[in-house]
Amino acid sequence: QFPEKLIPLMILNCIEERPLPVYGSGENVRDWLFVDDHARALLTIAEAGRPGEVYNVGGDARRTNIAVVRALCEVMDREAPRPSGGAYADLIAFVEDRPGHDFRYAIDSTKIQRELGWAPRETFESGLAATVRWYLANRDWWEPIRAGTYRGERLGVMS
């Protein structure tokens, strides 16, 4: 995801020890899926799905936004303790909810599981930890975006 989305934004704000803005009460619900599981689902559909058929891909990992942010703070506390001390959760700041903010996104992935045998391999927790470690190890990917020097070119393409 691009750095303005919830998980990347929170990771980067933690790294930079900036406030972690959570809209409203943080009770909005999303279903989370690790990127490798998503890619594997798309490959499964391409190889075994029926042409023209619709398959919903979900992680069966519904969490409120505030639960996601708190879990992420715990991972950051373990993986990269705050240089200034204290817990990353201390940076959580509830902000005014944005207009039209959907309360819940629900994905039913029963069909792809039943018909194609696909299911996520990563748990929410293991995928979140892997994502945090990726951002910690790949500053060269996200720093130009945060600095505003990114100009829309493809990133991560091998030459």
C-alpha positions in Angstrom: 0.0 0.0 0.0 1.0 3.6 -0.6 2.2 5.4 2.6 -1.0 7.4 3.1 -3.0 4.2 3.9 -3.5 3.1 7.5 -0.8 0.5 8.1 2.0 2.2 6.2 1.1 5.6 7.6 1.2 4.3 11.2 4.5 2.4 10.6 6.2 5.5 9.1 4.8 7.8 11.7 6.1 5.4 14.4 9.6 5.4 12.8 9.6 9.2 12.7 8.0 9.4 16.2 5.1 11.5 14.8 1.4 11.3 16.0 -0.6 8.3 14.9 -3.9 9.8 13.7 -6.9 7.6 14.2 -10.2 8.8 12.7 -13.1 9.2 15.1 -13.2 6.5 17.8 -11.2 4.0 15.6 -14.1 1.6 15.6 -14.2 1.3 11.7 -13.7 -2.3 10.7 -11.6 -3.6 7.9 -10.6 -7.1 6.7 -6.8 -7.4 6.5 -4.8 -9.7 4.1 -1.0 -10.0 3.8 0.3 -9.0 0.4 1.8 -12.4 -0.4 -1.5 -14.1 0.4 -3.2 -11.6 -2.0 -0.7 -12.3 -4.8 -1.2 -16.1 -4.2 -5.0 -15.7 -4.4 -4.7 -13.9 -7.8 -2.4 -16.6 -9.1 -4.8 -19.3 -7.9 -7.7 -17.5 -9.7 -5.7 -17.1 -12.9 -4.6 -20.8 -12.9 -7.8 -22.5 -11.5 -10.6 -20.0 -11.6 -13.5 -20.2 -14.1 -13.4 -17.5 -16.7 -15.9 -14.7 -16.0 -16.4 -15.9 -12.4 -16.1 -13.5 -9.5 -14.0 -14.5 -6.4 -13.8 -12.3 -3.3 -10.4 -12.4 -1.7 -10.3 -11.8 2.1 -8.1 -12.5 5.0 -10.7 -13.5 7.5 -8.9 -11.0 9.8 -11.5 -8.3 10.6 -10.1 -5.7 13.0 -11.1 -2.2 14.1 -8.7 0.5 13.1 -7.8 1.2 16.7 -7.1 -2.6 17.2 -4.8 -2.5 14.1 -3.0 0.6 15.4 -2.5 -0.9 18.9 -1.2 -4.2 17.5 1.1 -2.3 15.2 2.5 -0.3 18.1 3.2 -3.5 20.0 5.1 -4.9 17.0 7.1 -1.6 16.7 7.9 -1.7 20.4 9.5 -5.1 19.9 11.1 -4.5 16.5 12.3 -0.9 16.9 11.9 0.6 20.3 11.4 4.3 20.4 14.7 6.2 20.6 13.1 8.7 22.9 11.7 6.0 25.2 8.1 5.1 26.0 5.6 3.1 24.0 4.5 3.8 20.5 0.9 3.7 21.7 1.6 7.0 23.5 1.6 8.6 20.0 -2.0 7.6 19.2 -4.1 10.7 18.6 -7.8 10.5 17.9 -8.8 13.0 15.2 -12.1 14.2 13.7 -13.6 11.5 11.5 -13.6 12.2 7.8 -16.9 12.8 6.0 -18.5 9.6 4.5 -16.0 7.3 6.2 -17.3 3.8 5.7 -17.9 2.1 9.0 -17.2 -1.4 7.8 -15.8 -3.3 4.8 -16.9 -6.9 4.8 -15.4 -9.6 2.5 -16.8 -13.1 2.2 -14.0 -15.3 0.8 -16.0 -18.5 1.3 -16.3 -19.1 -2.5 -12.6 -19.0 -3.3 -11.8 -21.2 -0.3 -14.5 -23.7 -1.2 -14.1 -23.8 -5.0 -10.3 -23.2 -5.4 -8.9 -24.3 -2.1 -7.3 -21.0 -1.4 -6.9 -19.7 2.1 -4.5 -17.1 3.6 -1.3 -18.6 5.0 -0.4 -15.7 7.2 -2.3 -14.6 10.3 -3.0 -11.0 10.8 -0.3 -10.9 13.5 2.4 -12.6 11.4 1.6 -10.5 8.3 1.7 -7.3 10.3 5.1 -8.2 11.9 6.5 -9.0 8.4 5.1 -5.7 7.0 6.8 -3.7 9.8 10.1 -5.5 9.3 9.8 -4.8 5.5 9.3 -1.0 6.1 12.2 -0.9 8.6 14.5 -2.6 6.1 13.4 -0.7 3.0 13.8 3.0 3.8 15.0 3.6 0.2 11.6 2.7 -1.1 9.4 4.9 1.2 11.7 7.9 2.0 11.4 9.5 -1.5 7.6 9.2 -1.2 7.5 10.8 2.2 10.0 13.5 1.1 7.8 14.4 -1.9 10.5 13.6 -4.5 8.6 10.6 -5.9 7.2 11.5 -9.3 5.0 8.7 -10.2 7.6 6.4 -11.7 7.5 2.7 -11.0 9.3 1.7 -7.8 11.0 -1.7 -7.2 11.3 -2.6 -10.9 14.4 -4.6 -11.6 16.6 -3.5 -14.4 
